[in-house]
């Protein structure tokens, strides 16, 4: 298949890169944190051959799409997705979301179900991880020390502590994010989306890798129990990008589900 060109459109004042594959029923496909449309392309190309038109944008701050000018919450990203649908005159679509894109799907399925026909989420984020006892104690001690330094006016020392802590204990995503995107990441990951999952109004299939270490399988099992009409497909041996490791199988299941 020849490579589909990247095109640009302006959504909410943000120059947005996107790739559109195929013709037919519309699927909007949302990538994960730190990823881009290129990591959705292998799945989109397979779905395009099955008669779907796959809209694959680079979300703001990723790929070739400009970052927002201020830090965003997950709800700001959802508003952006709705603006993206409006810009393409898409009244309702099938939705695919991976990881961070799955996080957006949980809110879209709860708050904007009139725009979604059916939903497929792969290794979706949005369930807060279980904190370890040591991690909780360490975080409590860090916050106490940071607040103390700030309260007594030792701002340089407070900033040194903040830098050391984030480098020592921050996630890979946190370390990679800079400026407004680091602030955005903190907002996004600290919101528990299970209450939204419980209000999802559209049939949903969850794809999960049983070796996923970023969003472990128990989170997928919990989402299956929480979303009113959901099924869980577990790809054995696959990790956090389970839909890529099993792209042909994922496309086949999606096609059957959508039809």
Buried (B, 14 or more C-beta within 10 A) or exposed (E): EEEBEBEEBEBBEBEBBBBBBBEEBBBBBBBBBBBBBBBBBBBBBBBBEBEBBBBBBBBBBBBBBBBBEEBBEBBBBBBBBBBBBEBBEBEBBBBBBBBBBBBBBBBBBBBBBEBBBBBBBBBBBBBEEEEEEEEEEBEEEBEEBBEEBBEEEEEEBBEEBBEEBBEEEBEEBBEEBEEBBBBBBEBBBEBEBBEBBBBBBBBBBBBBBBBBEBBBBEBBBEBBEBBEEBEBBBBEEBBBBBBBBBBEBBBBBBBEBBE
